[in-house]
Amino acid sequence: MGRLQGKVAVITGAASGIGRGTVDLFVREGAKVVAADVQDDKGARLEEEHGGALRYIHCDVTDETQIKAALDLAKSAFGRLDALFNNAGAAMMGENAQNLTAENFDSVMHLHVRAAMFGIKHATPIMQAQGGGSIISTASIAGLQNGYGPYLYSVAKAAIIHMTKLAAAEIGPMNIRVNCICPGFIATPIFARAIGMATQVADQTVAGIAEVAQHAQPIPKAGLPEDIAEAALFLASDGSKFVNGIALTVDGGITVGRTGAQQASLFEPLMKAMGLDPAMLQQQ
């Protein structure tokens, strides 16, 4: 406990999913938090639960002025800014290389890439003036390789990974570390919201998603918001003071390949073609 004692953090997308899990963990670890989101009802409940340790601000991260206002609130309310977690985001299903539109492109890029970029821009002078800080962004395994997310979402997350490296090189000499996290299959409402479910309905799908998610990767458990929150805690804390410019993958091993049973199933047609019983493979 207390790994963020005396530190101040701004977390975007703070009212639900990964953001909410990170807010709760950061406060438990001693941080003062500015929770930025557009879900004002949930933001009000955050303030009730965490009292003087948290301030909520309405923040649409597609608006640069609102991002700056959230960062300025950290300075005015708590006196400093030690960590920024550019976490707000959403997925959009259905688009591909042949049917994407300029409107969809702008929407996805503004929500993810431009928001993180302006977060870095406006956090830098505050952190530089106080001698350093940590900037973290939520990327995704969808930005690392094909097959883990929608088309534009994946492009945006890949851009965040590269932007992280560029910013880490530029502002690292100011003692500002810039890193990102690449979550795997995490049980949050983002999947339901991606297909158009209302927020309250989407929130009710998380338990079912978690049940499915525990079988998606070699580690036999569902990825949960607190798993990503722990990674963000490490990157925000002094324990990572020599970590800069990385994309930290937190995915239970889903990107390393199939589990043993899944891999074995690929050989069943081959066994049958050779006149052998596939059950022999399972026994071996």
Steps between C-alpha positions, in 0.01 A plus 500: 500500500605861451692459175350828376503683831529874438445468125227654287353328194257584222312205351279537194214260432500470878138414573484143373705200386876530516480864603279427799721212610804727480332780694418266787851353511678835476296644788567190713870547430494854632453714188278802455308451176324716246247270334410621151204357309174590328287276723411765758271278707777247551748781561284634781498155662878487477524825693262364764700179540847653511430829675782752507738269316318546169361777285279422202497714185286465191750442220436415136850406389423586138509864620854624569380773735324246722814286521700805608232591755528156663877532528475855631252379764759258636741790546246738652323246724793286612809708420676280243469238226707184536316262268268524203315190380362559149244225523172618345397306193237298321476245223294518182403178326441438134741725315772363273741617232223514241211663684659746743393863488680824576255563782573166665874546453493843664282376785726207591829687454385802698378287788821297525802647323429872514376479858819327616711741298343808659517334841875470455521856369326661796644274772857565393541863618342424838723197555810675370452789745485261796790282387335205328205265482350198326267493200318176420263424214270208438597333174397139420626168371291602197773754432770233512366248251203413285187330622433656839280798426298697246679662207522868600533419870802282422659772286447754777654278765803432280542877465491541879777243538726685257407840641601370842850429372532837329388690809717290730808597302405868486397572856695229680784750561248704704465196729156433356444134422254403224372145475188317386313185596369244251208320664382166367146369536376699801145463631356851472187656343702615195394195295129554556525873441681429172187336361278783617371390839403776742743556787283345771426195289867466402601505865287189558696298243832505685441184706416301187804637319719401795368144482600472134826691543649251744537253212651743247867477598747257660451651848164349606339814637310794362694820445350761732532878531710457814760308298556806284476728802792315659709561187405870507592513869847364424553752220375790713709407803866552577547127449516567125725806512737345242222377269438721197355450153358151545173337395424274796290203388252375762306224329535170685709373209234525229749648253753217545271258322251224562476298819619139490150362450421749225828422327433128519159545338670635188655160442177302521427520123857388431463203733176400329663535157764251612234258621580561866270570791531867616451375856855366481625856472313605814642204690854591400 
